[in-house]
Amino acid sequence: MKTWVDKHKPKSSKDIEGHPSSIEKLKQIIKNKKIALIHGPTGVGKTAAIYALANELNLETIELNASDLRNSENIENIVGNALNQTSLFQLGKLILIDEIDGLNKDDRGGAAALSKLLADSKFPIVMTANNPWDSKLSAIRNKSELIDFSTPTYITVFNVLKKVCKAENVEFDEESLKALARRSGGDIRGAINDLQSLVYNNKLTKLELEKLDDREKKETIFNTLKIIFKSTNASDVLGAFEKTDLDLNE
């Protein structure tokens, strides 16, 4: 079954809630075949906005993930090929490099190699990052237009959820939907996923929201591991295990 996040992703700039000035700036950069570095927290719509604009401007999107660009040789091969190959559909082309702050820190030549390729590109390139201020990205920042996708207000998240509910014929009361939007912390993707998981018999009720309360009391394994590896206090480490559903052996 298709997730609601995929099913209701924006198809054009008109479908994107929030970030109006950032969206317009990004659109002009893409049209002029320049380089953009979009930054902001997880789930605020960075990648979704890129695909929506590419669709609106009739561009084929070639997506690369920075975590796959493990060293300078990888970067030259993968990014170089993406920049040189022609579009399969005879369209214009947009290169998306997602999560650029995931570039390998141990390969000092990686960012430099990517920076050189960016300068020679004949196509628009858009990169995303949670944290664009990492020192390893300085050369890349210098060649890019920075675009801020700040955390959206809960009203923006509420408007997105409301659209999804109407499209899916979900009954809801506004207070429950606003409560869900507030709990998202600006993570639109997370809010839509929560909405889909909480809807029962095509309804969103306060009773279903209480189930989310219980679920949020449990830490994810990723947050638990962060506490374990970063803490210097034994009691903090032991307490972290109590907040996850996983047993100690697992």
C-alpha positions as CSV (number, residue, x, y, z in Angstrom):
1,M,0.0,0.0,0.0
2,K,1.3,3.4,-0.9
3,T,2.1,5.7,2.0
4,W,0.2,8.9,2.2
5,V,3.5,10.8,2.2
6,D,4.2,9.5,-1.3
7,K,0.6,9.6,-2.4
8,H,0.2,13.3,-1.5
9,K,3.6,14.8,-2.2
10,P,3.4,18.1,-4.0
11,K,3.3,18.1,-7.8
12,S,4.1,21.8,-8.3
13,S,5.0,24.9,-6.3
14,K,1.3,25.7,-5.8
15,D,1.0,22.5,-3.8
16,I,3.8,23.4,-1.3
17,E,2.7,24.8,2.0
18,G,5.1,27.3,3.6
19,H,8.5,28.6,2.5
20,P,7.1,30.9,-0.3
21,S,10.2,33.1,-0.7
22,S,12.5,30.1,-0.5
23,I,10.5,28.3,-3.2
24,E,10.6,31.2,-5.5
25,K,14.4,31.7,-5.0
26,L,14.9,28.0,-5.7
27,K,12.8,28.1,-8.8
28,Q,14.9,30.9,-10.3
29,I,18.1,29.1,-9.5
30,I,16.9,26.0,-11.2
31,K,15.7,28.0,-14.2
32,N,19.1,29.7,-14.5
33,K,21.0,26.4,-14.2
34,K,22.8,27.5,-11.0
35,I,23.7,25.7,-7.8
36,A,21.6,25.7,-4.6
37,L,22.2,24.3,-1.1
38,I,18.9,23.9,0.7
39,H,19.2,23.5,4.5
40,G,16.7,22.8,7.3
41,P,15.6,20.2,9.7
42,T,14.4,16.7,8.7
43,G,10.9,16.4,7.3
44,V,10.3,20.1,6.4
45,G,9.9,19.4,2.7
46,K,13.3,20.1,1.2
47,T,13.4,17.1,-1.2
48,A,9.7,17.2,-1.9
49,A,10.0,20.8,-3.0
50,I,12.8,20.0,-5.4
51,Y,10.8,17.2,-7.1
52,A,7.7,19.4,-7.3
53,L,9.7,22.2,-9.0
54,A,11.4,19.8,-11.3
55,N,8.0,18.4,-12.3
56,E,6.6,21.9,-12.8
57,L,9.6,22.9,-15.0
58,N,9.5,19.6,-16.9
59,L,12.9,18.5,-15.8
60,E,14.2,14.9,-15.2
61,T,15.6,14.6,-11.7
62,I,18.7,12.5,-11.2
63,E,19.0,11.9,-7.4
64,L,22.3,11.0,-5.7
65,N,22.7,10.4,-2.0
66,A,25.9,11.8,-0.4
67,S,26.3,8.7,1.7
68,D,27.0,6.8,-1.5
69,L,29.8,9.2,-2.4
70,R,32.3,7.6,-0.1
71,N,35.5,9.1,-1.6
72,S,36.8,11.4,-4.3
73,E,37.0,8.6,-6.8
74,N,33.4,7.7,-6.2
75,I,32.4,11.3,-6.5
76,E,34.2,11.8,-9.8
77,N,32.7,8.6,-11.3
78,I,29.1,8.9,-10.0
79,V,28.5,12.7,-10.1
80,G,30.7,13.0,-13.2
81,N,28.6,10.5,-15.1
82,A,25.3,12.1,-13.9
83,L,26.5,15.5,-15.2
84,N,27.6,14.1,-18.6
85,Q,24.8,11.7,-19.5
86,T,21.9,12.9,-21.5
87,S,18.3,12.7,-20.3
88,L,16.6,9.4,-21.0
89,F,13.4,11.3,-21.9
90,Q,14.9,14.1,-23.9
91,L,14.0,16.6,-21.1
92,G,16.1,19.1,-19.3
93,K,17.9,17.7,-16.3
94,L,18.2,18.5,-12.6
95,I,20.9,16.9,-10.4
96,L,19.8,16.4,-6.8
97,I,22.5,15.5,-4.2
98,D,20.6,14.6,-1.0
99,E,22.0,14.9,2.5
100,I,25.3,16.5,1.4
101,D,26.4,16.7,5.1
102,G,26.7,12.9,4.9
103,L,29.9,13.2,2.8
104,N,32.6,11.1,4.2
105,K,34.6,13.2,6.7
106,D,37.7,10.9,6.4
107,D,38.2,11.6,2.7
108,R,39.4,15.2,2.6
109,G,39.5,15.2,-1.2
110,G,35.8,14.3,-1.5
111,A,34.3,17.7,-0.9
112,A,37.0,19.3,-3.1
113,A,36.3,16.9,-5.9
114,L,32.6,17.6,-5.7
115,S,33.2,21.3,-5.6
116,K,35.3,21.1,-8.8
117,L,32.5,19.2,-10.6
118,L,29.9,21.7,-9.4
119,A,31.8,24.5,-11.1
120,D,31.8,22.7,-14.5
121,S,28.1,21.7,-14.5
122,K,25.9,22.7,-17.4
123,F,22.8,21.6,-15.4
124,P,21.1,23.0,-12.3
125,I,22.3,21.2,-9.2
126,V,20.4,21.3,-5.9
127,M,21.8,19.8,-2.7
128,T,20.1,19.3,0.7
129,A,21.6,19.4,4.2
130,N,20.4,19.4,7.8
131,N,23.6,21.2,8.8
132,P,25.3,23.2,6.0
133,W,27.8,24.8,8.3
134,D,30.0,21.7,8.6
135,S,33.6,22.8,7.9
136,K,34.0,20.1,5.2
137,L,31.3,21.8,3.2
138,S,33.0,25.3,3.0
139,A,34.2,24.9,-0.6
140,I,30.7,23.7,-1.7
141,R,29.0,26.5,0.2
142,N,31.1,29.1,-1.6
143,K,29.8,27.8,-5.0
144,S,26.2,27.6,-3.9
145,E,23.2,29.8,-3.1
146,L,22.1,28.9,0.4
147,I,18.3,28.6,0.8
148,D,16.8,28.2,4.3
149,F,13.9,25.9,4.8
150,S,13.1,26.7,8.4
151,T,10.8,24.7,10.7
152,P,7.2,25.4,9.6
153,T,4.6,26.6,12.1
154,Y,2.1,24.1,13.4
155,I,-0.6,25.9,11.3
156,T,1.4,25.1,8.1
157,V,1.6,21.4,9.2
158,F,-2.2,21.6,10.1
159,N,-3.0,22.8,6.6
160,V,-1.1,20.0,5.0
161,L,-2.8,17.4,7.3
162,K,-6.2,19.0,6.5
163,K,-5.6,18.6,2.7
164,V,-4.6,14.9,3.2
165,C,-7.7,14.2,5.3
166,K,-10.0,15.7,2.7
167,A,-8.3,13.7,-0.1
168,E,-8.6,10.5,1.9
169,N,-12.1,11.2,3.1
170,V,-11.0,11.2,6.7
171,E,-13.4,12.6,9.3
172,F,-11.6,14.8,11.9
173,D,-12.3,17.6,14.3
174,E,-9.9,20.5,13.9
175,E,-8.7,20.5,17.5
176,S,-7.5,16.9,17.2
177,L,-5.8,17.7,13.9
178,K,-4.2,20.8,15.3
179,A,-2.9,18.8,18.3
180,L,-1.3,16.3,16.0
181,A,0.3,19.2,14.0
182,R,1.7,20.7,17.3
183,R,3.2,17.4,18.3
184,S,5.1,17.1,15.0
185,G,7.6,19.8,15.9
186,G,7.5,21.0,12.3
187,D,8.2,17.5,10.8
188,I,5.6,17.5,8.0
189,R,6.6,14.0,6.8
190,G,6.4,12.6,10.3
191,A,3.0,14.2,10.9
192,I,1.5,12.7,7.7
193,N,2.9,9.2,8.7
194,D,1.4,9.6,12.2
195,L,-1.9,10.7,10.7
196,Q,-2.0,7.6,8.5
197,S,-1.2,5.3,11.4
198,L,-3.8,6.9,13.7
199,V,-6.8,7.0,11.4
200,Y,-9.3,4.2,12.2
201,N,-12.5,3.6,10.2
202,N,-11.8,6.8,8.3
203,K,-11.8,8.9,11.5
204,L,-9.2,10.7,13.6
205,T,-10.4,10.9,17.2
206,K,-8.9,12.1,20.5
207,L,-8.8,8.5,21.6
208,E,-6.4,7.7,18.7
209,L,-4.2,10.7,19.7
210,E,-3.8,9.2,23.2
211,K,-2.2,6.2,21.6
212,L,0.4,8.5,20.0
213,D,1.1,9.8,23.5
214,D,2.0,6.3,24.7
215,R,4.1,5.6,21.7
216,E,6.1,8.9,22.0
217,K,7.2,7.9,25.5
218,K,9.4,5.2,24.0
219,E,12.7,6.4,22.5
220,T,13.8,5.1,19.1
221,I,16.9,2.8,19.0
222,F,18.9,5.6,17.3
223,N,18.3,8.1,20.1
224,T,19.0,5.4,22.7
225,L,22.4,4.6,21.0
226,K,23.3,8.3,20.9
227,I,22.7,8.5,24.7
228,I,24.7,5.3,25.3
229,F,27.8,6.4,23.2
230,K,27.8,10.0,24.3
231,S,27.1,9.7,28.0
232,T,29.7,9.7,30.7
233,N,27.2,8.9,33.4
234,A,26.3,5.2,34.0
235,S,22.8,6.0,35.3
236,D,22.0,7.9,32.1
237,V,23.0,4.9,30.0
238,L,20.9,2.5,32.1
239,G,18.0,4.9,32.0
240,A,18.2,5.0,28.2
241,F,17.5,1.2,28.0
242,E,14.3,1.7,30.1
243,K,12.9,4.1,27.5
244,T,13.1,1.6,24.6
245,D,11.0,-1.5,23.8
246,L,14.1,-3.5,22.8
247,D,15.6,-5.9,25.3
248,L,19.2,-5.6,26.4
249,N,20.5,-8.5,24.2
250,E,18.9,-7.0,21.1
